[in-house]
Amino acid sequence: MTPPTSPAPPLPAPLLPAPLLSVLMGAALMSAALSPTAAAQGVAPTSSSATSSTAAQAARPCPDWHTLDPASLRAAQVRAERATFTDAAGRSLGRSVNRGERLLQGPSENGRRCSYVISEASVTDRQGYLSNASLQSEATAATLNGLWTNARGDILNVQRRENRLTLRGAALNGDALPDEAGRAWNLADGRCVQRLTPVGAWLIVTAAPDCAAPGGLFIRTR
């Protein structure tokens, strides 16, 4: 009787050439990185547009001061010997301010504020972010009574009578009433409403779109 023969062992899988194996492995890894599962686990590649957007945000210049909420503004004076303007990320803009210069400032952002140098009654082009540590805030004047002027030379006579401000001048005329917060005054003339906000030694005037006269900054003359 012939004994049964054992089955032949399976043939080994053919070996792939090394270059082809590398190509296949690379394709498999790329497919895994782009799969929905990998994306859900945070493996998706980083977007270059998101990175550039973050950099642009950090390097943004100060906005036009007219666009800021007057309630968020403050007056300050430079107390350091010299302070250098930077962008929002802290990179130097190559210009500076000296001790004693007076500034109009926006709200604080990461220890810095957008700062605008005031000369006479004008907001100058010298502006940028300054560290809070280099500045000293200034208190708002206790009274608004007196004569004020703006960069155009308009004279404004302000007198407080009970709960209103009486304004007499070429730019503003009438009685302004306090707002709900008690920090600003509103002068209404039909659909035109102008808001007067004292900030430090200045009087900031913001005008609604229906107003013919633009807003601006007044400084007390006496």
C-alpha positions in Angstrom: 0.0 0.0 0.0 1.4 3.4 -1.0 1.6 5.8 1.9 -0.2 9.2 1.4 2.0 12.0 0.3 2.2 15.3 2.3 1.0 18.4 0.6 3.7 20.6 -0.8 4.5 23.7 1.3 3.2 27.0 -0.1 5.5 29.0 -2.3 6.9 32.2 -0.6 5.3 35.5 -1.8 7.4 37.1 -4.4 9.6 39.9 -3.1 8.9 43.4 -4.5 11.7 45.5 -5.7 12.9 48.0 -3.2 11.9 51.1 -5.2 8.4 49.8 -5.8 8.0 48.9 -2.1 8.9 52.5 -1.1 6.4 54.0 -3.5 3.5 51.7 -2.2 4.3 52.5 1.4 4.4 56.2 0.7 1.0 56.1 -1.0 -0.5 54.2 1.9 0.7 56.7 4.4 -0.6 59.6 2.3 -4.0 57.9 2.0 -4.2 57.4 5.8 -3.3 61.1 6.5 -6.1 62.3 4.2 -8.8 59.9 5.3 -11.8 61.2 7.3 -10.8 59.2 10.3 -7.3 60.7 10.3 -8.8 64.2 9.9 -11.1 63.6 12.8 -8.1 62.6 14.9 -6.2 65.8 14.0 -3.9 64.3 11.4 -5.0 66.6 8.6 -2.2 68.8 7.2 -1.9 72.3 8.5 -3.4 75.0 6.3 -0.9 77.6 5.2 -3.7 80.2 4.8 -4.6 79.9 8.5 -0.9 80.5 9.4 -0.7 83.6 7.2 -4.0 84.9 8.5 -2.7 84.7 12.1 0.5 86.5 11.1 -1.5 89.3 9.3 -3.6 89.7 12.4 -0.6 90.1 14.6 1.0 92.7 12.2 -2.1 94.8 11.8 -1.8 98.5 12.2 -3.9 100.6 14.6 -7.4 101.3 13.3 -8.6 104.8 12.5 -9.3 106.3 16.0 -12.7 107.5 14.8 -13.8 103.9 14.5 -13.1 103.1 18.2 -15.9 103.3 20.8 -15.3 106.6 22.7 -16.1 104.9 26.0 -13.1 102.6 25.5 -10.6 105.5 25.0 -8.3 106.9 27.6 -5.7 109.7 27.8 -2.1 108.8 28.8 1.3 110.3 29.0 4.6 108.7 28.2 6.5 108.1 31.5 9.5 106.1 30.1 12.5 108.0 28.7 11.5 106.6 25.3 8.9 104.1 24.2 8.9 102.3 20.8 5.8 101.8 18.7 5.2 98.2 17.7 2.6 96.2 15.9 0.1 94.0 17.7 2.7 91.2 18.0 5.3 93.4 19.6 7.5 93.9 16.5 9.2 97.4 16.3 7.8 99.8 13.8 11.0 101.9 13.9 9.5 105.0 15.5 9.1 106.1 19.1 7.7 108.7 21.6 9.5 110.5 24.3 8.8 111.2 28.0 5.9 113.6 28.5 4.2 113.2 25.2 0.5 112.9 25.4 -1.5 110.1 23.8 -5.1 109.0 23.0 -5.3 105.3 23.6 -7.7 102.4 22.7 -8.5 99.4 24.8 -5.7 97.1 26.2 -4.7 94.1 24.1 -2.2 91.6 25.6 -0.5 94.4 27.6 -0.4 96.9 24.8 -2.7 99.7 23.5 -3.1 101.4 20.2 -1.7 104.8 20.9 -2.2 108.1 18.9 0.0 111.1 19.6 -1.9 114.3 20.1 -0.4 117.6 19.1 -2.4 120.7 20.0 -6.0 119.6 18.9 -4.9 117.2 16.2 -4.5 113.4 16.2 -1.2 112.9 14.3 0.0 110.1 12.1 2.5 109.0 14.8 0.7 105.9 16.1 1.2 102.2 17.0 1.0 99.9 19.9 2.8 100.8 23.1 3.4 98.8 26.3 1.1 99.7 29.2 4.2 99.7 31.4 5.7 102.7 29.6 2.6 104.9 30.1 0.7 106.7 32.8 -3.0 107.2 32.4 -4.4 110.7 32.9 -7.6 111.6 34.7 -10.5 113.3 32.9 -11.2 117.0 33.7 -13.6 117.5 36.6 -15.5 120.2 34.7 -16.2 120.9 31.0 -17.0 124.6 31.5 -14.8 126.9 29.3 -13.7 127.5 25.8 -12.6 124.6 23.5 -11.1 124.5 20.0 -10.5 121.9 17.4 -7.9 121.4 14.7 -10.0 123.6 12.3 -10.0 126.5 14.7 -13.7 126.2 15.6 -14.4 127.7 19.1 -16.8 126.0 21.4 -18.2 127.6 24.5 -19.4 124.9 27.0 -21.4 125.7 30.2 -23.0 123.1 32.4 -26.4 124.1 33.7 -28.0 121.5 36.1 -28.2 118.2 34.1 -27.3 119.6 30.7 -24.4 121.1 28.7 -25.2 124.3 26.9 -23.0 124.5 23.7 -22.4 127.6 21.7 -20.2 127.5 18.6 -19.9 127.2 14.9 -19.5 123.4 15.1 -22.0 122.6 17.9 -25.0 124.5 19.1 -27.7 123.6 21.6 -28.3 121.7 24.8 -26.6 118.2 25.3 -28.2 115.7 27.7 -26.3 113.0 29.6 -26.4 109.4 28.4 -27.6 106.5 30.5 -24.1 105.8 31.8 -23.5 109.4 32.7 -20.2 109.4 31.0 -21.1 111.2 27.8 -23.5 113.9 26.5 -25.8 113.7 23.5 -26.7 116.7 21.3 -29.7 115.9 19.1 -30.8 117.9 16.1 -33.5 116.0 14.3 -32.0 112.7 13.1 -28.4 114.0 13.7 -27.1 113.0 17.1 -23.6 114.0 18.2 -22.0 112.5 21.2 -19.5 114.3 23.4 -17.2 112.2 25.5 -14.6 113.8 27.8 -11.3 111.9 27.7 -8.5 113.3 29.8 -8.0 116.9 28.7 -9.9 116.4 25.5 -13.5 116.4 24.4 -14.2 113.7 21.8 -17.1 114.4 19.4 -18.6 111.5 17.4 -21.3 112.2 14.9 -24.0 109.8 13.6 -24.1 109.1 9.8 -27.1 111.6 9.4 -25.0 114.5 10.6 -23.5 116.9 8.1 -20.7 118.0 10.5 -17.9 115.4 11.1 -16.8 114.4 14.6 -13.4 115.4 16.0 -11.3 116.3 19.0 -11.5 119.5 21.0 -9.0 120.8 23.5 -9.7 123.4 26.2 -8.1 126.8 25.6 -9.3 128.5 28.8 
